[in-house]
């Protein structure tokens, strides 16, 4: 099975003719992802990725001709909200938005429409998701993965790579790894992903990677305590030494008014039955201790 | 991006919100002239407020009342040039002192948990809202604006009744609360706050005493991601209060925050950058900065990042941690070699590059005789040891 991306994924790449889009589309195809279409308004009729992928002007044409069911966006911030709206309105049920720098108030409206259409948005400003051995959507390097049964959910990009690489090096494989993005307004949060993992028969353990700021990790911890009591759970929180009032890169990563601290998140996670790693490299050992073979 | 009170008031006024008049003065002379004008217009007193982007101005003595020209001069003299939380006051806002009947709090924020704009109101105005929230959460009334429809009249009314603002002021409050949300939407703000919103006593044209609701203070934080489509707002950035390093970082699109330690950090990705700082601390060191060079950084950006780190005299060792994804390790290695060739002081550096093109990066770094590390833990330990060696020798 795996979640969100897999063998059943029929991917349409928005911005496939751009520099970023073309590069990552090639990486995804090389990994084995089934890329069925690209969309670039005004370039319909061309073919991308050495002639293997048809390019369309609109998402409607792409769906009609190829049965695309998943979108990934590599379009500029000014165009991304519109692309998301086009995808979900035309019937795409899963959208990954890699684009960063989208104004938060745009996302507020977009997220509302996505919900109205019963679609799922991952991101924006996220690295995407990989189900090792099946498909990868986004920008996560394919080489860091190994097939397995641990589900990974994270707010970060490269920090996720670090954690996943450590797991792979230790011989622990992943069912699906998802980066949900570091922006204040995102389509899918930690708890949403845990719910999907809880339903996935091929996910036997969880790694949750969080950061300072907000309360998403605490909310996820509370949900997991209730619904995933018997599942091995490991977590890591970045920003233990971050000072209050300083925004650490991600728009969401800030400790303000004493809330969003790493300490509060670690406590909430530990109380919910997570083993919390002090460094990413500790994650594999903690997974073993939690019962992962 | 935070903007000054005077600029925030301008944005509120542009939405039609009631804001009493004000002037901005950059010198005692300008302040006195402005004060004389308001006093001549019949104000019994003027208020002079430091324009700085940090909170706690009042407690620091940055807000003063003056009843005469001389008092205004004394107050402006005291405030201009004073230091508030390390920021030198370069300008003051001068305005007629309000005859306050009652103060309230009104604010709109982007609430990420509920993915809504939440409007908050409290009858406890003029004090820090965080304090009120801690002491008595029930004293704060909240309404979530619909993302597509905004704040409805009934919601604004509910807030007004909640804070006991009924009767003749209900209508103006509803307009102000809705105006707060439209200010947010029109300017891509993360936060718009009026504290205090006040019922004030004024004289109308006929000399009768009237009461009205006005914004006596204003605080607005803009969403950096929204700035590209509001070129006018970019002009409100207060370069006076910005550290030269921050300006440099912004030009090169680097996410940089200076801290107090001795180990400079250069990392790609915010989460990994924070983790690197945490590991430096765990190894017994103190990070000198947070620095995320972002995805896909090229050699020139790496060189700029290195200049930023080295500009901090406290830095005694540098830790470079790159997990290549979109970022190519060899590009980073080239940037490091380039930067070291022209840097004006020798600082020990530990480099760890993994992921995309890590092998090519390793070869380049070996040839250039850089100290390298295989894991992040090892890199942190080596950097801390190197800083100790430098610190001990000094």
Interface residues (C-beta under 8 A of the other chain):
Chain A: X20 X77 X78 X101 X102 X103 X104 X105 X108 X109 X111 X112 X113 X127 X139 X140 X141 X143 X144 X154 X155 X156 X157 X158 X159 X160 X161 X162 X165 X182 X184 X185 X209 X211 X212 X214 X215 X216 X219 X236 X238 X239 X240 X241 X242 X243 X246 X247 X248 X249 X250 X251 X252 X253 X257 X278 X279 X280 X281
Chain B: X110 X112 X113 X115 X116 X117 X130 X133 X147 X148 X184 X185 X188 X190 X223 X224 X225 X226 X228 X229 X255 X257 X259 X267 X268 X269 X270 X271 X272 X273 X274 X275 X277 X278 X279 X280 X281 X282 X287 X290 X292 X295 X323 X324 X325 X326 X354 X355 X356 X375 X376 X377
